Structures are given as C-alpha cells and as structure tokens.
Amino acid sequence: MSSPAPAEKLTKKQLKADKPTWCPGCGDFSVLASFFNIVQKLEIPHEKIVCVSGIGCSSRFPYFVNSHGIHFIHGRALPLATGISLSRPDLHVFVFGGDGDGYSIGGNHLTHAARKNVNLSYVVMDNQVYGLTKNQTSPTTPIGRKSKTDPRGAIDRPINPMAQLVASGATFIARTHTTQIKHMDEMFERAILHPGFAVVETLSECSMFYPGAFDAGNPRKGGRFELVDEQSRNMESTAEAMTLAEETETDFPGKFGVYLECKRPTKNDLERAWIDDERARVGDTSDRDLMRERFDAMR
Amino acid sequence: MANSTASATPDTLKNAVIRLAGYSQDGIQSVGAFLAQLAGSTASEVMTYMTIPATISGGASIFQVHLGSGEVLHPGDQADMLVAFYQDSYDNHLDSLRTGGICIYDSDQVEKVLDERGITHIGVPFTSATIEALGGSAKNRGKNIFVLGMLCAIYELDREKMSAIIAKKFGGKSEGVLRNAMIAFDTGYAWPIQSIQHMPMAPGESKGKKRISADGNTMLALGLIAGGCRYGAAYPITPWTSIMELLRSEFPKYGGSFIQCEDELAAVCMAIGMSYAGHLAVTGSSGPGLALKSEALGYASMAEIPLVVVNVQRGGPSTGLPTSVEQSDLMQAIYGSHGDAPRVVLAPRSVKDCFYTAVRACQIAKEYSTPVIILSDQAIATRIEAFTEPDLDKWWVDYELDQSEKGPEFKPYPLEKMTRHSPPGSPSTEGKYPVVTGLEHDEWGHPSGNPKNHAAMTAKRREKLIKLSHSLPAPSFHGDYEGDLLFVGWGSTYGPVKEATQALRDKGYKIGCMHIHNLHPLRAGLGDIFGRYRHVLVPEMNDSGVYGYGQLATLLRAKLCDPRIQSFNKTEGLGFRVVELVDEAEKILAV
C-alpha cells in the first residue's frame, strides 16, 4: 500500500486487543509482534487498519489486534478482503491465515487475487500441519510425515506455494521465518508499501503438533538462514523467482527474502480509472437524474 | 385468456396473442422486443414470453407477445396468431393456436396441413420476399423485420413510431444495416394479404403517465441502483447473468463497481466484504449458485451483515432446466444454510415489481442488518412488459457511506438494539475497534461459547425478523373477501392466478386471490384471512413433494395449522395457464 497518510504514532498498547489464544512457543506470536512493529513504524492511521482472516489458529489474528477486523469463514478471506479493498481504496487491508486456509480450501482464491493484483497484504503463517483440528495433513506437509489423516506418512506431493504465487501473477512475493524478527519486519514493511498484491510466506512452527518443522531454516537449531541476493538478481523476473521457488523443494529451506517484486497496474487502479472516466462523462448529472435518463431511453 | 372477439369497439381488438416460432438465430426475440417497446410507448399493455434452447447457438425458439389495450396479466394461454418460420415450428406450435386463429407461415419453408379447427392459413414467402427486397445475399437476415412490418400492417400499429424504434436500434450500426432493416420492414408492411381483414388494436390509456418497457432482470438491476446499491460481485449463470452484465456497465456511472469472480463462493464473500466495508452490496445467482453461496449466507446472518442476494430461479435440482421456469428454491432461500440463520426472502410478481422489490430489499437489508434474498424466476427475468415509469422521487434512496465516529458506548452486537456496524475507517473515541465475526460472540464481538449468550444472540437474530413481520404491508388482494376459495400465490404466477380468479367469479363463484410478496418472514396475522374461505389453494411451480404439498403450501400449513390449505403444483418448466387454474379450482369446488 503506497504512501500511508501520516498519523499519530500508535503504541503497542493501543494496538493490543484480546490476549492471543495460541499455544506457548507458537510461531504466530512473532508475526503479531512484527505486525505491531511495522504498523507503528509506518504510522498508519488507526481507523484505517483492517485485519481480515479465515479459519484456523493463525486466523484468530484479528481478535488480538485493536483495529477494525473481520473473522470470516474457512478459506474465503481473500475474496472478502478483495471486496473491502476494491470498494474502499482508502483502507490498509491485511489478510492473515494459515496454509490450510490459504493454499487448500482457499487455493483457488489465491490464484485469482494474485492475477487481479488486488491491493492488499497477505501473510500466510505456514506450519505445514492442521493445528486447530489437531494434527491432520496440510497441503504443505512433506511426503512421509505422519499425521492423524496419514498414519503411514503423507503420500501426496505438497504444493509449492512460492511457485504457485509466481505462476499466478502475484507482484510481490517474499518468504521469511518467524524466528528472524528483523527480517520479518523488513518483509512486512516492503509488502505493505508495495502497490498491489503482496504475499509474505512465513514459516511459523506449530509447537504442539509439528515442532521442529522449520529447524532447517533456524541457525540456532543448526539450520541455515540464507538470504536472497537481491543485488545480483532481476527482481522482476518470474523465471528467476521460479528458480528460487524450486530450491525450496529440492534444497529445503531454500532462500529467504523477496523472490519477486514487480509493478503491474492494480485491480484497484483499473477499476477506479473506469469509474473516474464514467463519472467524468456523466458530469454534473445527479445519480437520480442519471436513472431518469435511463428510463427515457426505455420509452 | 386472450380473446380477440371481445372487441373494444366492433372494429378494434382489445388484445392479441401472437406467437412467433422459429430458430433463435432468426431474431424472433427482437421482433417481440420491438412490439413490446412499441406497446410501451403507445400506452398499450404488453407481456412477452419466450423459450430459448439451452445451447450456445441455434435451436428451436419461440417468442410470444400478448398485446393489450387494457391490463395484460400473463403471456396468453392460447395464441390468436401463429407466425411459423419453419416446418418444425409449424408442426410443433399449430396446437398453440386457438380455434379460429390465424397461422401465417413462410411458404418457402412450410407445407401446411389440413386443419379442422377453422384456422385461417396464410402463406407468405418470408425467405424469398426478403431476399428479393434486400438483394441476393440476405438469406436469413431481415426475415424477422419483414414479419414485424407485416404484423404492424395487420394490427394497424403505429408505423411511424415503429420505424423510429427500428432506427434507434440499428442507428448505431453501419448505414447498410439500418437501410436493409427499413427496406425489410417496409416490404413486410406493404405485403398484400387478401384473406384476412386488418384488425386494428384499440388504443390504451396512458393517463398522462410516462411508460417504459423492459424485462425483469433489467428492472431488478435498476431497482438495486435506486435502492442505494453501488457495489457487487457475482459469477455468471443463466438466467441471472444479464443482471450482472448490466450492473458491470452501470455501477461505474454511479461511482461503484461490480466484480466478476472466480466462483460463486468468492462472489458472495466479496459482496460481504463490500458490505462490511460500509457499502450495501449485491450478489446474485440462480439455484445451483445459491447452493454454493449457502455457507457465506449463514455467516452474513450470524455476523449481521446487510446484503442483497438475488436468486433468479430456474428449473430442477442440479443443472436441471437452465432456461425454464420453476419456483423450487423457496426452501433453499429461507433455510438453505447451516444452523439457525434467519434471513429475509422477497419475491417480485411482475417485471415492474422487480424494481420495487429491489429497492425494498436494499432498505430492509440496511434497516435490519441482515441478508435479504430476492427470489425472482426465469419467466419474470426474461419477459418484457410495458408499465408506468417508477416515480423516483418516491423510490430513490440516496447512497451514503457512514463513517461517523463511534463513542465509548458503541457495541457491535447490542442485544437490545438493532445491529449497526461501524465500517472500517470510522474512528472510535476510546480507541477500541470492533471485530465482526462468524463465531458466536458477545455484545462486544468477542467470541463466546457461553450457553446463555448463544441463546440470547440466537433470539436477537430471530426477533428482528419477527419485528419486521409486524411492519410488512398487506399482501396484494383481489376478488371476494370471503367465500368459496382463496388462491394464495407468489412470484410470477400472479397474472394467471389473478385472471383465473376473475374467470371463476364470472362463473358465479366467490373467489379471492392473495399474492404473497414477503415470503419470509410472513406478515403477521395472515391466517385470519384464510378462515373466511371454504378452500385455500396454493398454486406453485414446484413439486407436490413427499407429503403432498408444495413449498409455500408446506410453510403455510406449518405456520397456520390449517388443513384446508391445498397445493396445486406444476413442474413442466412452464408457467400456469389460466385454464389449468380454473379447472383445478372447479374440481375442488365440486367436492
């Protein structure tokens, strides 16, 4: 979202609402902390913040933020947020959800929000497991991992969210790890400032049902947190982004940072341009008289 | 029933039913539309009826026009005139002509058969006459306009006005197109038909009011705009689609937009997002699409989001009869979701009524913070009627986005008051902002599974509909206020039911007919009226079901515990004919 209007700087206290219901050690706490950091830093007016979510542990997010919020049905946060963003371009629309909500039941909407380049920020807290329903296989669960729905180990190939986002036409795609708060802050800040559909995939461990899932990306657990080298890359190249995306499969955890950052007209701008054009053509005619003219043509 | 012998004066017709039968690519729909538009601009009443095949192009198709100088209530049981373009149109539709009717057929295409019902056959070479008039390559083009010219001459319709309508229609296209249309029209108009007299239509009475003609989907779309709706989202499905097409191009003129979505689920969710954001939004579909929207509808009910949902009903479950009429989504509209999810259901009864129903749906959705479903149907959606232009000074709702500051007392879900959301962008004096949710919540919007709270919130969502039921206008009523039989109808059966009522009264029975506009909640006190009749008959275009009652009849029996409520059902994908209703009523009255 480009150039947020200056406002009185919010404090963390002002941004906090209900106490999070997440389990101790859940990666989602860090996402919440990081979100507070960036909203404060960017001085987004309090009343202009809207938090949108679907269903799942991470989708409880709006209750924990003192802002306008809407907790919606499973998998449909993106079309809901699209409706908010397109009809209210003055708002800063944030969507929060998990891998099941965003990549499985809501997979279709992800593709279409990306191709439409709707102006909003989408944070996926990917824990590679269904947590709220207590340990079933998710669309990103790796092959072989045992769960209640795959007692002999997952057999379906997991989806590659990064590759899917590249293919769908998202204009800002980033990837981070909830143990790396500074990096997460940077990714959120850039996502919020990006005009268009911005997705941040955060590897957020489920401490209850899939502990250790992302140790490979956590140096403190012996993993590597390797950054995308933005200087030597063409950040607008979908081919290069796709190559990086494939690394997350072949050489997990792959690299962290911005995979793709390109400019394309947003759906918001295109719709607005049409409206402005029509309004200019209509001129001073009131809405009611416009309808009267329409009736005249039907006589 | 249309009856051309009931003349206004010895020399003029009060009404005429003309059936055009051909293939959809011949433009017979546009002949009907031209006649309807002429009727609209000449103070006549008109109602059209069409069938289209559920295929991309081609296929047999009919367009029936009922012209009248008085009230026209239905498309006509039987045709006074059949215009047959092909052999199969002739073979399949000759039976639709009344005894003594007129059949005009394309003598280049049709072999007539001997008919014993006193039908006047007139062969006119539509094809070769048009080719000759327009020059070699015309082939099938222009036949429809040729026929239009012929009909204008036979019924002595206003030739100048019709020429103007044609000029307006084709004016935007190339000069040749308009020239050809005018040549075809004039050729048809001048075509010598010796075997019948001209049958001039009696003029209608406009009473100084402006009149327009349109189909139901158009009026529904315009009603939404008049009701203050500026945003919406949907997915295409017959016969809903033309509403979304119109809104897509109309909303931007009024400062809004309409979004085509990837699926029905996205569509309803996007519309909920727009409504949550402070605009009253619309989504719509036809039966199968409404089924897909069910979960989100439950959410809108739980979260108390104002939303207008249009369902243009078609036939059958599943893909069913996509281009035919039925009234079998009533239960789905009222109950189709999970949990107790109250919502409002309204049904327009005519094209004109589509406009007013849409405005009222917008008003109710906002006033009661609830989803409102408009149950239209394929017959109303596609047919054209002429009627008095709606009075916008009375029916216009100014569009507004409420961004007022919310004080410390603000609760998103107050138990004692109607829910009024604080859309994003509204500041809060205390800095506390509301969360709108589908989880059961307390008055402040916090999730709450407390048993007493759930009972209280469930009652809150129910009670506001009960409050609405006490403020609803009385259903429209015609005929005798007590007596032998009461018809209770809804939706597009209005015309035939009203006419059947009159036909039965003419035969000496004491008959009333009530048409229910507000299907859910029903108006309080409805049952008092039922008690004044010996029989209550509910004609519906849906199945009699396992227990022997149609969908509205089932609801009325459940609500009123009145065993006299009987069903009369039809599931042919066609509307009721007046004669069917009269026969059924007489069968019951004979007992």
Chai-1 contact restraints between the chains, C-beta under 6 A:
chainA,res_idxA,chainB,res_idxB,connection_type,confidence,min_distance_angstrom,max_distance_angstrom,comment,restraint_id
A,Q14,B,G431,contact,1.0,0.0,6.0,A-B,restraint_1
A,E47,B,G425,contact,1.0,0.0,6.0,A-B,restraint_2
A,E47,B,P427,contact,1.0,0.0,6.0,A-B,restraint_3
A,V50,B,P424,contact,1.0,0.0,6.0,A-B,restraint_4
A,P62,B,V435,contact,1.0,0.0,6.0,A-B,restraint_5
A,Y63,B,V435,contact,1.0,0.0,6.0,A-B,restraint_6
A,N66,B,Y433,contact,1.0,0.0,6.0,A-B,restraint_7
A,S67,B,Y433,contact,1.0,0.0,6.0,A-B,restraint_8
A,H68,B,P424,contact,1.0,0.0,6.0,A-B,restraint_9
A,H68,B,Y433,contact,1.0,0.0,6.0,A-B,restraint_10
A,G69,B,V435,contact,1.0,0.0,6.0,A-B,restraint_11
A,I70,B,Y276,contact,1.0,0.0,6.0,A-B,restraint_12
A,I70,B,V436,contact,1.0,0.0,6.0,A-B,restraint_13
A,H71,B,T437,contact,1.0,0.0,6.0,A-B,restraint_14
A,I73,B,E295,contact,1.0,0.0,6.0,A-B,restraint_15
A,I73,B,Y299,contact,1.0,0.0,6.0,A-B,restraint_16
A,I73,B,G438,contact,1.0,0.0,6.0,A-B,restraint_17
A,R76,B,C269,contact,1.0,0.0,6.0,A-B,restraint_18
A,P79,B,A266,contact,1.0,0.0,6.0,A-B,restraint_19
A,P79,B,C269,contact,1.0,0.0,6.0,A-B,restraint_20
A,P79,B,M270,contact,1.0,0.0,6.0,A-B,restraint_21
A,L80,B,C269,contact,1.0,0.0,6.0,A-B,restraint_22
A,L80,B,I272,contact,1.0,0.0,6.0,A-B,restraint_23
A,L80,B,G273,contact,1.0,0.0,6.0,A-B,restraint_24
A,T82,B,M270,contact,1.0,0.0,6.0,A-B,restraint_25
A,G83,B,M270,contact,1.0,0.0,6.0,A-B,restraint_26
A,G83,B,G273,contact,1.0,0.0,6.0,A-B,restraint_27
A,G83,B,M274,contact,1.0,0.0,6.0,A-B,restraint_28
A,I84,B,G273,contact,1.0,0.0,6.0,A-B,restraint_29
A,I84,B,A277,contact,1.0,0.0,6.0,A-B,restraint_30
A,S87,B,Y231,contact,1.0,0.0,6.0,A-B,restraint_31
A,S87,B,M274,contact,1.0,0.0,6.0,A-B,restraint_32
A,S87,B,A277,contact,1.0,0.0,6.0,A-B,restraint_33
A,S87,B,H279,contact,1.0,0.0,6.0,A-B,restraint_34
A,R88,B,A277,contact,1.0,0.0,6.0,A-B,restraint_35
A,L91,B,P424,contact,1.0,0.0,6.0,A-B,restraint_36
A,N108,B,E262,contact,1.0,0.0,6.0,A-B,restraint_37
A,H109,B,A266,contact,1.0,0.0,6.0,A-B,restraint_38
A,H112,B,E262,contact,1.0,0.0,6.0,A-B,restraint_39
A,E271,B,S257,contact,1.0,0.0,6.0,A-B,restraint_40
A,W274,B,P252,contact,1.0,0.0,6.0,A-B,restraint_41
A,I275,B,P252,contact,1.0,0.0,6.0,A-B,restraint_42
A,I275,B,G255,contact,1.0,0.0,6.0,A-B,restraint_43
A,E278,B,P252,contact,1.0,0.0,6.0,A-B,restraint_44
A,E278,B,K253,contact,1.0,0.0,6.0,A-B,restraint_45
A,V282,B,K253,contact,1.0,0.0,6.0,A-B,restraint_46
A,D287,B,Y254,contact,1.0,0.0,6.0,A-B,restraint_47
A,R288,B,L392,contact,1.0,0.0,6.0,A-B,restraint_48
A,R288,B,W396,contact,1.0,0.0,6.0,A-B,restraint_49
A,M291,B,L392,contact,1.0,0.0,6.0,A-B,restraint_50
A,F295,B,I212,contact,1.0,0.0,6.0,A-B,restraint_51
A,F295,B,E389,contact,1.0,0.0,6.0,A-B,restraint_52
A,M298,B,I212,contact,1.0,0.0,6.0,A-B,restraint_53
A,M298,B,A214,contact,1.0,0.0,6.0,A-B,restraint_54
A,R299,B,S41,contact,1.0,0.0,6.0,A-B,restraint_55
A,R299,B,I212,contact,1.0,0.0,6.0,A-B,restraint_56
